[in-house]
């Protein structure tokens, strides 16, 4: 395996990690900003409110996009296993 091939596989893995992590992280980020603005406007500074809302958002996002994300992960893993003989030799 050449360094170029190894770097290519690492890049594909990092790109997949970004694809898998983006939907939940962006949803929680957006909800966190909205809750923070609402808490600042109403002067309710209770950290558990933000935590619960973000946790519910994360669960909902994973429930909605979980099938897509898992499909991408399984597809990547299957392709990687099929490419192993070509990568080694």
C-alpha positions in Angstrom: 0.0 0.0 0.0 1.4 3.3 -1.0 1.1 6.4 1.1 -1.2 8.0 -1.6 -3.6 5.1 -1.3 -3.6 5.2 2.5 -4.2 9.0 2.5 -7.0 8.5 0.0 -8.7 5.9 2.3 -8.2 8.1 5.3 -9.8 11.0 3.4 -12.8 8.9 2.5 -13.2 7.8 6.1 -13.0 11.4 7.3 -15.5 12.5 4.7 -17.9 9.8 5.8 -17.4 10.8 9.5 -18.3 14.4 8.5 -21.3 13.2 6.6 -22.5 11.0 9.5 -21.9 13.7 12.1 -23.2 16.7 10.4 -27.0 16.3 10.6 -27.2 15.6 14.4 -24.6 18.3 15.2 -26.2 21.0 13.0 -29.6 20.3 14.4 -28.4 20.4 18.0 -26.4 23.6 17.2 -29.5 25.3 15.7 -31.7 24.4 18.6 -29.1 25.4 21.1 -28.8 28.8 19.6 -32.6 29.3 19.5 -33.0 28.1 23.1 -30.1 30.4 24.2 -31.8 33.4 22.6 -35.1 32.5 24.2 -33.5 32.1 27.6 -31.7 35.4 27.2 -34.9 37.1 26.2 -37.0 35.7 29.0 -34.1 35.8 31.6 -34.7 32.1 32.4 -31.2 30.8 33.0 -31.9 27.2 33.7 -29.3 24.9 32.1 -31.5 21.8 32.3 -34.0 23.3 29.9 -31.3 23.7 27.2 -30.0 20.2 27.9 -33.4 18.5 27.7 -34.4 20.3 24.5 -31.0 19.5 22.8 -31.3 15.8 23.9 -34.7 15.5 22.4 -33.5 17.2 19.2 -30.6 14.7 19.0 -32.9 11.7 19.5 -35.4 13.1 16.9 -32.7 13.8 14.4 -31.2 10.3 14.8 -34.6 8.8 14.5 -35.3 10.7 11.2 -31.9 10.3 9.6 -30.7 7.1 11.2 -31.7 4.8 8.3 -29.8 7.0 5.8 -26.8 7.4 8.0 -26.6 3.7 8.8 -27.0 2.8 5.1 -24.1 5.1 4.2 -21.9 3.5 7.0 -22.8 -0.1 5.9 -22.2 0.8 2.2 -18.8 2.3 3.0 -17.8 -0.7 5.2 -18.8 -3.2 2.5 -16.9 -1.3 -0.2 -13.8 -1.1 2.0 -13.9 -4.8 2.7 -14.2 -5.5 -1.1 -11.3 -3.2 -1.8 -8.9 -4.7 0.8 -7.3 -7.2 -1.7 -6.6 -4.4 -4.1 -5.3 -2.2 -1.4 -2.9 -4.8 0.0 -1.5 -6.2 -3.3 
